[in-house]
């Protein structure tokens, strides 16, 4: 417990004190030196060198390991995590007693509660383990794909479920141990978002493109066969949870692996920075959720997030079409003036021409240009309306209706112009 004066200052009295094992830094140094030597040997093997940059991967691991034994760094991580979820009632993290913390000693508010995978204790507290599974998955995806800063070690010992009967929410997820945290750069996060959309859409081609964008697949890779493999994978196993996959005949997995084994071996895969931590976090998340609910399907947790990303992507498409429509409208508005300038120069003798029927040709060109612009505008409005209609029927229908005049002009302008003397 903190002293009364410290408790009054921090707002909490009960604490947990984490003391570093003596000599652990020397042990880590020896282990890293051994790993660097092994990595140097393996890096001489061509097949290894072409698929992964082992020295870079090891240095990333070394940085993470050294940060884990720096408790000041861990305390700063805890503060940052708390700030990220300051407005989210689902998530809690312990406060740091900074006056009682050093590089080798970390003092945190005691937030001990129900271990997240203790299903019996959860039920005794009136908490549905299945609800906890879905909330935990949603929070982890929020960290990975929205915040870009995530808990990379969310095993059952590092997450509690805390009953909160006196608040609007009956329970919260309480995270501890922030020694291993990961960051997802903007470019990688955007690539992961596109990958999630591709998986949700069961689109093999888009998945391969997303893998390349993320940096897992080198640009030189021949992706035709890989695309075929992903399409076959989605067709057979797409959308299945772990419980469903356990019921699949093992021979099907074996046949699929044999069919595409050589392909995977030939593919020049690599692991971009922080990608291992992302894989670790997703794997642990899936394991915890399956422990809470054996029938848990991680695709069900991914789908709402993927749908939100798809809506955002559609919004970007609509914005692009809107900008294009404005640009085309500007071109239409400027074109008569430009044509009038040309005709004026002809009338004033400031343009030398040899064709006696040039003004007629120019009028025909103007009509043709207007028809082309109308066709482009029609296509833009129609596609934008079709994309937007599932999420916003009113706006989508309005855009589609607005495309009709442009279509009529594109079809009839030439006919009408020929009837005018």
Sine and cosine of phi, psi and omega as CSV:
sin_phi,cos_phi,sin_psi,cos_psi,sin_omega,cos_omega
0.00,0.00,0.57,-0.82,0.09,-1.00
-0.96,0.27,0.37,-0.93,0.08,-1.00
-0.91,0.41,0.38,-0.92,0.00,-1.00
-0.81,0.58,-0.63,0.77,-0.01,-1.00
-0.91,0.41,-0.68,0.73,0.00,-1.00
-0.93,0.36,-0.61,0.79,0.02,-1.00
-0.89,0.45,-0.64,0.77,0.04,-1.00
-0.91,0.42,-0.55,0.84,-0.03,-1.00
-0.97,0.25,-0.66,0.75,-0.08,-1.00
-1.00,0.02,-0.44,0.90,-0.04,-1.00
1.00,-0.04,0.09,1.00,0.06,-1.00
-0.53,-0.85,0.44,-0.90,-0.04,-1.00
-0.90,-0.43,-0.69,0.72,-0.01,-1.00
-0.97,0.25,0.77,-0.64,-0.06,-1.00
-0.70,-0.71,0.29,-0.96,0.16,-0.99
-0.89,-0.45,0.76,-0.65,-0.05,-1.00
-0.95,-0.31,0.85,-0.53,-0.01,-1.00
-0.96,-0.27,0.89,-0.45,-0.06,-1.00
-0.93,-0.37,0.76,-0.65,-0.05,-1.00
-0.96,0.29,0.65,-0.76,0.02,-1.00
-0.90,0.44,0.76,-0.65,-0.01,-1.00
-0.87,0.49,0.71,-0.71,0.06,-1.00
0.98,0.18,0.11,0.99,-0.06,-1.00
-0.91,0.41,-0.53,0.85,-0.02,-1.00
-0.91,0.43,-0.61,0.79,0.06,-1.00
-0.92,0.40,-0.62,0.78,0.02,-1.00
-0.90,0.44,-0.68,0.74,0.02,-1.00
-0.89,0.46,-0.68,0.74,0.00,-1.00
-0.87,0.49,-0.68,0.73,0.00,-1.00
-0.90,0.43,-0.70,0.72,0.00,-1.00
-0.89,0.46,-0.67,0.74,-0.01,-1.00
-0.92,0.40,-0.62,0.79,0.03,-1.00
-0.89,0.46,-0.67,0.75,0.02,-1.00
-0.91,0.42,-0.67,0.74,0.01,-1.00
-0.91,0.42,-0.61,0.79,0.02,-1.00
-0.89,0.45,-0.62,0.78,0.01,-1.00
-0.92,0.40,-0.70,0.72,0.03,-1.00
-0.89,0.46,-0.66,0.75,0.00,-1.00
-0.89,0.46,-0.62,0.79,0.03,-1.00
-0.90,0.44,-0.62,0.79,0.04,-1.00
-0.92,0.40,-0.75,0.67,-0.04,-1.00
-0.91,0.42,-0.51,0.86,-0.03,-1.00
-0.92,0.40,-0.27,0.96,0.04,-1.00
-0.99,0.17,-0.26,0.97,0.02,-1.00
-0.99,0.15,0.84,-0.54,-0.13,-0.99
-0.86,0.52,-0.72,0.70,-0.05,-1.00
-0.89,0.45,-0.54,0.84,0.05,-1.00
-0.96,0.28,-0.73,0.69,-0.05,-1.00
-0.87,0.49,-0.57,0.82,-0.03,-1.00
-0.97,0.25,-0.34,0.94,-0.07,-1.00
-0.97,-0.23,-0.39,0.92,-0.06,-1.00
-0.41,-0.91,0.60,-0.80,0.09,-1.00
-1.00,0.01,1.00,0.05,-0.10,-0.99
-0.87,0.50,-0.71,0.70,0.02,-1.00
-0.84,0.54,-0.69,0.73,0.01,-1.00
-0.91,0.41,-0.64,0.77,0.01,-1.00
-0.90,0.44,-0.64,0.76,0.00,-1.00
-0.92,0.38,-0.62,0.78,0.01,-1.00
-0.91,0.42,-0.59,0.81,0.08,-1.00
-0.89,0.47,-0.68,0.73,0.05,-1.00
-0.90,0.44,-0.62,0.78,0.00,-1.00
-0.90,0.43,-0.69,0.73,0.02,-1.00
-0.87,0.49,-0.71,0.71,0.00,-1.00
-0.89,0.46,-0.67,0.74,-0.02,-1.00
-0.90,0.43,-0.69,0.73,-0.01,-1.00
-0.93,0.36,-0.56,0.83,0.04,-1.00
-0.92,0.38,-0.52,0.85,-0.03,-1.00
-0.92,0.40,-0.45,0.89,-0.01,-1.00
-0.99,-0.17,0.21,0.98,0.11,-0.99
-0.95,-0.32,0.98,-0.18,-0.14,-0.99
-0.96,0.29,-0.38,0.93,0.12,-0.99
-0.91,0.41,-0.65,0.76,0.06,-1.00
-0.90,0.44,-0.66,0.75,0.02,-1.00
-0.90,0.43,-0.64,0.77,0.02,-1.00
-0.89,0.45,-0.65,0.76,0.04,-1.00
-0.90,0.43,-0.61,0.79,0.06,-1.00
-0.88,0.48,-0.68,0.73,0.00,-1.00
-0.88,0.48,-0.66,0.75,0.02,-1.00
-0.90,0.43,-0.68,0.73,0.00,-1.00
-0.90,0.43,-0.66,0.75,0.02,-1.00
-0.88,0.47,-0.69,0.72,0.03,-1.00
-0.87,0.49,-0.66,0.76,0.00,-1.00
-0.91,0.42,-0.63,0.77,0.00,-1.00
-0.87,0.48,-0.54,0.84,-0.06,-1.00
-0.93,-0.37,0.41,0.91,-0.04,-1.00
-0.87,0.50,-0.54,0.84,-0.03,-1.00
-0.97,-0.22,0.26,0.97,-0.04,-1.00
-0.91,-0.41,0.93,-0.37,-0.07,-1.00
-0.94,0.33,-0.18,0.98,-0.04,-1.00
-0.97,0.24,-0.39,0.92,-0.25,-0.97
-0.81,-0.59,0.66,-0.75,0.04,-1.00
-0.73,-0.68,0.53,-0.85,0.10,-0.99
-0.66,-0.75,0.51,-0.86,-0.07,-1.00
-0.94,0.35,0.54,-0.84,0.09,-1.00
-0.99,0.17,0.43,-0.91,-0.05,-1.00
-0.98,-0.18,0.73,-0.68,0.16,-0.99
-1.00,0.00,1.00,0.04,-0.14,-0.99
-0.89,0.46,-0.55,0.84,-0.03,-1.00
-0.92,0.39,-0.33,0.94,-0.02,-1.00
-0.93,-0.38,0.36,0.93,-0.04,-1.00
-0.84,-0.55,0.61,-0.79,0.06,-1.00
-0.67,-0.74,-0.12,-0.99,0.01,-1.00
-0.90,0.44,-0.44,0.90,-0.05,-1.00
-0.92,-0.40,-0.05,1.00,0.01,-1.00
-0.70,-0.72,0.80,-0.60,-0.01,-1.00
-0.84,-0.55,0.80,-0.59,-0.02,-1.00
-0.89,-0.45,0.85,-0.52,-0.06,-1.00
-0.81,-0.59,0.41,-0.91,0.13,-0.99
-0.87,0.49,0.65,-0.76,-0.01,-1.00
-0.97,0.25,0.92,-0.39,-0.02,-1.00
-0.89,-0.46,0.36,0.93,-0.05,-1.00
-0.82,0.57,0.74,-0.67,-0.01,-1.00
-0.50,-0.87,-0.50,-0.87,-0.05,-1.00
-0.98,0.20,0.80,-0.61,0.08,-1.00
-0.86,0.51,0.70,-0.71,-0.18,-0.98
-0.86,0.50,-0.49,0.87,-0.03,-1.00
-1.00,-0.10,0.13,0.99,0.03,-1.00
-0.99,0.10,1.00,0.08,-0.12,-0.99
-0.90,0.43,-0.62,0.79,0.00,-1.00
-0.90,0.44,-0.69,0.72,0.01,-1.00
-0.91,0.42,-0.61,0.79,0.03,-1.00
-0.89,0.46,-0.72,0.69,-0.01,-1.00
-0.90,0.43,-0.63,0.78,0.03,-1.00
-0.88,0.47,-0.49,0.87,0.02,-1.00
-1.00,0.03,0.07,1.00,0.01,-1.00
0.98,0.21,0.42,0.91,-0.05,-1.00
-0.93,-0.36,0.76,-0.65,-0.01,-1.00
-0.99,0.14,0.89,-0.46,0.00,-1.00
-0.84,0.54,-0.55,0.83,0.01,-1.00
-0.90,0.43,-0.64,0.76,0.06,-1.00
-0.89,0.45,-0.63,0.78,0.02,-1.00
-0.90,0.44,-0.66,0.75,0.00,-1.00
-0.86,0.52,-0.74,0.67,-0.03,-1.00
-0.92,0.38,-0.62,0.78,0.02,-1.00
-0.92,0.39,-0.66,0.75,0.01,-1.00
-0.89,0.46,-0.71,0.71,0.02,-1.00
-0.88,0.48,-0.68,0.73,-0.01,-1.00
-0.89,0.46,-0.66,0.75,0.00,-1.00
-0.91,0.41,-0.65,0.76,0.01,-1.00
-0.91,0.40,-0.66,0.75,0.04,-1.00
-0.91,0.42,-0.57,0.82,0.04,-1.00
-0.89,0.46,-0.67,0.74,0.04,-1.00
-0.89,0.45,-0.73,0.68,-0.11,-0.99
-0.93,0.36,-0.70,0.71,-0.22,-0.98
-0.95,-0.31,-0.20,0.98,0.04,-1.00
-0.93,-0.38,-0.82,0.57,-0.01,-1.00
-0.95,0.30,-0.58,0.82,-0.08,-1.00
0.97,0.25,0.18,0.98,0.03,-1.00
-0.68,-0.73,0.86,-0.50,-0.20,-0.98
-0.64,-0.77,0.42,-0.91,0.10,-0.99
-0.97,0.26,0.91,-0.42,-0.11,-0.99
-1.00,-0.03,0.03,1.00,-0.02,-1.00
-0.71,-0.70,0.82,0.57,-0.09,-1.00
-0.99,0.10,0.79,0.61,0.05,-1.00
-0.98,0.22,0.21,-0.98,-0.12,-0.99
-0.84,0.55,-0.47,0.88,0.00,-1.00
-0.97,0.26,-0.19,0.98,-0.06,-1.00
-0.95,-0.30,0.11,0.99,0.00,-1.00
-0.69,-0.72,0.79,-0.61,0.07,-1.00
-0.93,-0.36,0.39,-0.92,0.22,-0.98
-0.94,-0.34,0.87,-0.49,-0.10,-0.99
-0.95,-0.31,0.92,-0.39,0.07,-1.00
-0.89,0.45,0.69,-0.73,0.00,-1.00
-0.71,-0.70,0.94,0.34,-0.10,-1.00
-0.90,0.43,-0.38,0.92,-0.07,-1.00
-1.00,-0.01,0.05,1.00,-0.03,-1.00
-0.92,-0.40,0.04,-1.00,-0.01,-1.00
-0.92,0.38,-0.45,0.90,-0.01,-1.00
-0.96,-0.29,0.74,-0.68,-0.11,-0.99
-0.95,0.32,-0.32,0.95,0.01,-1.00
-0.34,-0.94,0.34,-0.94,0.03,-1.00
-0.74,-0.67,0.33,-0.94,0.13,-0.99
-1.00,-0.06,0.82,-0.57,-0.04,-1.00
-0.91,-0.42,0.90,-0.44,-0.01,-1.00
-1.00,-0.09,0.59,-0.81,0.12,-0.99
-0.71,-0.70,0.10,-0.99,0.08,-1.00
0.88,0.48,1.00,0.07,-0.06,-1.00
-0.96,-0.27,0.51,0.86,0.02,-1.00
-0.95,0.31,-0.54,0.84,-0.01,-1.00
-0.92,-0.39,0.99,-0.16,0.04,-1.00
-0.86,-0.51,0.50,-0.86,0.01,-1.00
-0.86,-0.51,0.46,-0.89,0.08,-1.00
-0.85,-0.53,0.66,-0.75,0.02,-1.00
-0.93,-0.36,0.94,-0.33,0.04,-1.00
-0.85,0.53,0.39,-0.92,-0.06,-1.00
-0.81,0.59,-0.70,0.71,-0.05,-1.00
-0.90,0.44,-0.68,0.73,0.02,-1.00
-0.92,0.38,-0.64,0.77,0.00,-1.00
-0.90,0.44,-0.66,0.75,0.04,-1.00
-0.90,0.44,-0.64,0.77,0.05,-1.00
-0.90,0.44,-0.65,0.76,0.03,-1.00
-0.91,0.41,-0.59,0.80,0.05,-1.00
-0.89,0.46,-0.70,0.72,0.04,-1.00
-0.90,0.43,-0.57,0.82,0.03,-1.00
-0.91,0.42,-0.67,0.74,0.03,-1.00
-0.88,0.48,-0.68,0.73,0.02,-1.00
-0.88,0.47,-0.66,0.75,0.00,-1.00
-0.90,0.44,-0.67,0.74,0.02,-1.00
-0.91,0.42,-0.69,0.72,-0.01,-1.00
-0.90,0.44,-0.55,0.83,-0.01,-1.00
-1.00,0.06,-0.05,1.00,-0.05,-1.00
0.81,0.59,0.67,0.74,-0.07,-1.00
-0.96,-0.26,0.97,-0.22,-0.07,-1.00
-0.89,0.45,-0.66,0.75,-0.03,-1.00
-0.91,0.42,-0.72,0.69,0.01,-1.00
-0.90,0.43,-0.58,0.82,0.03,-1.00
-0.89,0.46,-0.71,0.71,0.01,-1.00
-0.89,0.46,-0.68,0.74,0.04,-1.00
-0.88,0.47,-0.63,0.78,0.00,-1.00
-0.92,0.38,-0.64,0.77,0.03,-1.00
-0.88,0.48,-0.64,0.77,0.04,-1.00
-0.92,0.40,-0.67,0.74,0.00,-1.00
-0.89,0.46,-0.62,0.79,0.01,-1.00
-0.91,0.41,-0.46,0.89,0.00,-1.00
0.97,-0.26,0.08,1.00,0.01,-1.00
-0.97,0.25,-0.45,0.89,-0.03,-1.00
-0.90,-0.43,0.79,-0.62,-0.02,-1.00
-0.93,0.37,0.53,-0.85,-0.04,-1.00
-0.86,0.52,-0.43,0.90,-0.06,-1.00
-0.98,0.20,-0.08,1.00,-0.10,-0.99
-0.93,0.37,0.63,-0.78,0.11,-0.99
-1.00,0.06,0.93,-0.36,-0.20,-0.98
-0.98,-0.18,0.05,1.00,-0.05,-1.00
-0.87,0.48,-0.77,0.64,0.00,-1.00
-0.93,0.37,-0.60,0.80,0.02,-1.00
-0.90,0.43,-0.64,0.77,0.06,-1.00
-0.88,0.47,-0.66,0.75,0.04,-1.00
-0.89,0.45,-0.64,0.77,0.01,-1.00
-0.91,0.42,-0.68,0.73,-0.01,-1.00
-0.91,0.41,-0.63,0.78,0.04,-1.00
-0.89,0.46,-0.69,0.73,0.03,-1.00
-0.91,0.42,-0.62,0.78,0.01,-1.00
-0.89,0.45,-0.72,0.69,0.02,-1.00
-0.89,0.45,-0.65,0.76,-0.06,-1.00
-0.88,0.47,-0.57,0.82,-0.07,-1.00
-1.00,-0.10,-0.70,0.72,-0.15,-0.99
-0.90,-0.44,-0.04,1.00,-0.07,-1.00
-0.85,0.52,0.72,-0.69,0.07,-1.00
0.99,0.11,-0.06,1.00,-0.02,-1.00
-0.98,0.19,0.64,-0.76,0.13,-0.99
-1.00,0.06,0.04,-1.00,-0.03,-1.00
-0.90,0.44,-0.60,0.80,0.01,-1.00
-0.89,0.45,-0.65,0.76,0.02,-1.00
-0.94,0.34,-0.64,0.77,0.00,-1.00
-0.90,0.44,-0.51,0.86,0.01,-1.00
-0.92,0.39,-0.36,0.93,0.00,-1.00
-1.00,0.02,-0.14,0.99,0.01,-1.00
-0.96,0.27,0.64,-0.77,0.03,-1.00
-0.87,0.50,0.83,-0.55,-0.01,-1.00
-0.82,0.58,-0.43,0.90,0.00,-1.00
-0.91,0.41,-0.48,0.88,0.04,-1.00
-0.92,0.40,-0.68,0.73,0.06,-1.00
-0.88,0.48,-0.68,0.73,-0.03,-1.00
-0.90,0.44,-0.70,0.71,0.00,-1.00
-0.89,0.45,-0.65,0.76,0.01,-1.00
-0.91,0.42,-0.68,0.73,-0.01,-1.00
-0.90,0.44,-0.65,0.76,0.02,-1.00
-0.90,0.43,-0.66,0.75,-0.06,-1.00
-0.89,0.46,-0.63,0.78,-0.11,-0.99
-0.92,-0.38,0.20,0.98,-0.04,-1.00
-0.87,0.49,-0.77,0.64,-0.03,-1.00
-0.90,0.44,-0.58,0.81,0.02,-1.00
-0.88,0.48,-0.74,0.68,-0.02,-1.00
-0.90,0.43,-0.60,0.80,0.01,-1.00
-0.91,0.42,-0.58,0.82,-0.03,-1.00
-0.98,0.21,-0.42,0.91,-0.09,-1.00
-0.92,0.38,0.76,-0.64,0.01,-1.00
-0.99,0.17,0.97,0.23,0.03,-1.00
-0.98,0.18,0.43,-0.90,0.15,-0.99
-0.54,-0.84,0.26,-0.97,-0.03,-1.00
-0.92,-0.39,0.93,-0.36,0.02,-1.00
-0.95,0.32,0.22,-0.97,-0.04,-1.00
-0.85,0.52,0.66,-0.75,0.03,-1.00
0.95,0.32,-0.05,1.00,-0.07,-1.00
-0.94,0.35,-0.57,0.82,0.04,-1.00
-0.88,0.47,-0.63,0.78,0.02,-1.00
-0.92,0.39,-0.59,0.81,0.05,-1.00
-0.89,0.46,-0.73,0.68,0.01,-1.00
-0.87,0.49,-0.67,0.74,0.00,-1.00
-0.88,0.48,-0.73,0.68,-0.04,-1.00
-0.89,0.45,-0.69,0.72,0.00,-1.00
-0.91,0.41,-0.65,0.76,0.00,-1.00
-0.90,0.44,-0.71,0.70,0.01,-1.00
-0.91,0.41,-0.63,0.78,0.03,-1.00
-0.87,0.49,-0.72,0.69,0.00,-1.00
-0.88,0.47,-0.66,0.75,0.00,-1.00
-0.91,0.42,-0.68,0.73,0.02,-1.00
-0.90,0.44,-0.70,0.71,-0.02,-1.00
-0.90,0.43,-0.62,0.78,0.03,-1.00
-0.93,0.37,-0.53,0.85,0.06,-1.00
-0.93,0.37,-0.56,0.83,0.03,-1.00
-0.96,0.29,-0.63,0.78,-0.05,-1.00
-0.61,-0.79,0.97,-0.23,-0.04,-1.00
-0.83,0.56,-0.43,0.90,0.00,-1.00
-1.00,-0.02,0.12,0.99,-0.05,-1.00
-0.88,0.48,0.73,-0.68,0.04,-1.00
-0.90,-0.43,0.92,-0.39,-0.08,-1.00
-0.89,0.45,-0.39,0.92,0.04,-1.00
-0.91,0.41,-0.51,0.86,0.05,-1.00
-0.91,0.42,-0.53,0.85,0.04,-1.00
-0.97,0.23,-0.54,0.84,0.00,-1.00
-0.96,0.28,-0.57,0.82,-0.16,-0.99
-0.85,0.53,-0.74,0.67,0.01,-1.00
-0.87,0.50,-0.62,0.78,0.02,-1.00
-0.92,0.39,-0.67,0.74,0.01,-1.00
-0.89,0.45,-0.64,0.77,0.02,-1.00
-0.89,0.45,-0.62,0.79,0.04,-1.00
-0.91,0.42,-0.66,0.75,0.04,-1.00
-0.90,0.44,-0.65,0.76,0.02,-1.00
-0.89,0.46,-0.67,0.74,0.04,-1.00
-0.89,0.46,-0.67,0.74,0.04,-1.00
-0.88,0.47,-0.67,0.75,-0.01,-1.00
-0.91,0.42,-0.63,0.77,0.05,-1.00
-0.90,0.43,-0.63,0.78,0.04,-1.00
-0.88,0.48,-0.63,0.78,0.04,-1.00
-0.91,0.42,-0.61,0.79,0.04,-1.00
-0.90,0.44,-0.70,0.72,0.01,-1.00
-0.88,0.47,-0.67,0.74,0.04,-1.00
-0.87,0.50,-0.65,0.76,0.01,-1.00
-0.90,0.44,-0.68,0.73,0.03,-1.00
-0.90,0.43,-0.62,0.78,0.01,-1.00
-0.89,0.46,-0.69,0.73,0.03,-1.00
-0.89,0.46,-0.65,0.76,0.01,-1.00
-0.91,0.42,-0.63,0.77,0.01,-1.00
-0.90,0.44,-0.66,0.75,0.05,-1.00
-0.88,0.47,-0.68,0.74,0.01,-1.00
-0.88,0.47,-0.70,0.72,0.00,-1.00
-0.91,0.42,-0.66,0.75,0.02,-1.00
-0.88,0.48,-0.63,0.78,0.06,-1.00
-0.89,0.46,-0.64,0.77,0.03,-1.00
-0.90,0.44,-0.67,0.74,0.02,-1.00
-0.89,0.46,-0.66,0.75,-0.03,-1.00
-0.92,0.39,-0.57,0.82,-0.05,-1.00
-0.99,0.13,-0.40,0.92,-0.14,-0.99
-0.88,0.47,-0.71,0.70,0.01,-1.00
-0.85,0.52,-0.64,0.77,0.01,-1.00
-0.89,0.45,-0.67,0.74,0.00,-1.00
-0.91,0.41,-0.67,0.74,0.02,-1.00
-0.91,0.42,-0.61,0.79,0.03,-1.00
-0.91,0.42,-0.60,0.80,0.04,-1.00
-0.89,0.46,-0.67,0.75,0.01,-1.00
-0.89,0.46,-0.71,0.71,-0.02,-1.00
-0.91,0.41,-0.59,0.81,0.03,-1.00
-0.90,0.43,-0.67,0.74,0.03,-1.00
-0.90,0.44,-0.58,0.81,0.06,-1.00
-0.90,0.44,-0.70,0.71,-0.03,-1.00
-0.91,0.43,-0.58,0.82,-0.04,-1.00
-1.00,0.08,-0.01,1.00,0.03,-1.00
0.97,0.24,0.35,0.94,0.00,-1.00
-1.00,-0.09,0.13,0.99,0.04,-1.00
-0.73,-0.69,0.85,-0.53,-0.04,-1.00
-1.00,0.08,0.81,-0.59,0.01,-1.00
-0.65,-0.76,0.39,-0.92,0.03,-1.00
-0.90,-0.44,-0.14,0.99,-0.06,-1.00
-1.00,-0.07,0.89,-0.46,-0.04,-1.00
-0.93,0.37,-0.38,0.92,-0.04,-1.00
-0.96,-0.27,0.50,0.87,-0.08,-1.00
-0.90,0.43,-0.63,0.77,-0.02,-1.00
-0.89,0.46,-0.60,0.80,0.05,-1.00
-0.91,0.42,-0.68,0.74,0.02,-1.00
-0.89,0.45,-0.64,0.77,-0.01,-1.00
-0.91,0.41,-0.64,0.77,0.05,-1.00
-0.89,0.46,-0.65,0.76,0.05,-1.00
-0.90,0.44,-0.63,0.78,0.04,-1.00
-0.91,0.42,-0.63,0.77,0.02,-1.00
-0.89,0.46,-0.69,0.72,0.02,-1.00
-0.89,0.46,-0.68,0.73,0.01,-1.00
-0.89,0.46,-0.68,0.74,0.00,-1.00
-0.89,0.46,-0.67,0.74,0.02,-1.00
-0.88,0.47,-0.64,0.77,0.01,-1.00
-0.91,0.42,-0.65,0.76,0.04,-1.00
-0.89,0.45,-0.70,0.71,0.02,-1.00
-0.89,0.46,-0.66,0.75,0.02,-1.00
-0.89,0.46,-0.63,0.78,0.02,-1.00
-0.90,0.44,-0.69,0.73,0.03,-1.00
-0.90,0.44,-0.69,0.72,0.00,-1.00
-0.89,0.45,-0.65,0.76,0.05,-1.00
-0.86,0.51,-0.74,0.67,-0.02,-1.00
-0.88,0.47,-0.68,0.73,-0.02,-1.00
-0.89,0.45,-0.73,0.68,-0.01,-1.00
-0.92,0.40,-0.65,0.76,-0.02,-1.00
-0.90,0.43,-0.73,0.68,-0.01,-1.00
-0.92,0.40,-0.68,0.74,0.02,-1.00
-0.87,0.50,-0.66,0.75,0.03,-1.00
-0.91,0.42,-0.65,0.76,0.00,-1.00
-0.91,0.41,-0.61,0.79,0.01,-1.00
-0.94,0.35,-0.66,0.75,-0.09,-1.00
-0.99,0.17,-0.41,0.91,-0.16,-0.99
-0.86,0.52,-0.65,0.76,0.00,-1.00
-0.86,0.51,-0.54,0.84,-0.04,-1.00
-0.99,-0.11,-0.49,0.87,-0.02,-1.00
-0.66,-0.75,0.99,0.11,-0.10,-1.00
-0.84,0.54,-0.61,0.79,-0.06,-1.00
-0.91,0.41,-0.80,0.60,-0.02,-1.00
-0.91,0.42,-0.63,0.77,0.00,-1.00
-0.89,0.45,-0.70,0.71,0.01,-1.00
-0.91,0.42,-0.62,0.78,0.02,-1.00
-0.88,0.48,-0.68,0.73,0.02,-1.00
-0.90,0.43,-0.65,0.76,-0.01,-1.00
-0.91,0.40,-0.64,0.77,0.05,-1.00
-0.91,0.41,-0.63,0.77,-0.01,-1.00
-0.90,0.43,-0.33,0.94,0.00,-1.00
-0.98,0.22,-0.30,0.95,-0.09,-1.00
-0.89,0.45,-0.74,0.68,0.02,-1.00
-0.84,0.54,-0.62,0.78,0.02,-1.00
-0.90,0.43,-0.64,0.77,0.03,-1.00
-0.90,0.44,-0.71,0.70,0.00,-1.00
-0.87,0.48,-0.65,0.76,0.01,-1.00
-0.91,0.41,-0.65,0.76,-0.02,-1.00
-0.90,0.44,-0.56,0.83,-0.05,-1.00
-0.99,0.10,-0.59,0.81,-0.20,-0.98
-0.96,-0.27,-0.26,0.97,-0.09,-1.00
-0.86,0.51,-0.67,0.74,-0.02,-1.00
-0.91,0.41,-0.64,0.77,0.00,-1.00
-0.91,0.42,-0.70,0.71,0.00,-1.00
-0.90,0.43,-0.67,0.74,-0.03,-1.00
-0.89,0.46,-0.54,0.84,0.00,-1.00
-0.96,0.29,-0.39,0.92,-0.01,-1.00
-0.99,0.11,-0.29,0.96,0.00,-1.00
-1.00,0.06,0.81,-0.58,-0.05,-1.00
-0.95,0.33,0.00,0.00,0.00,0.00
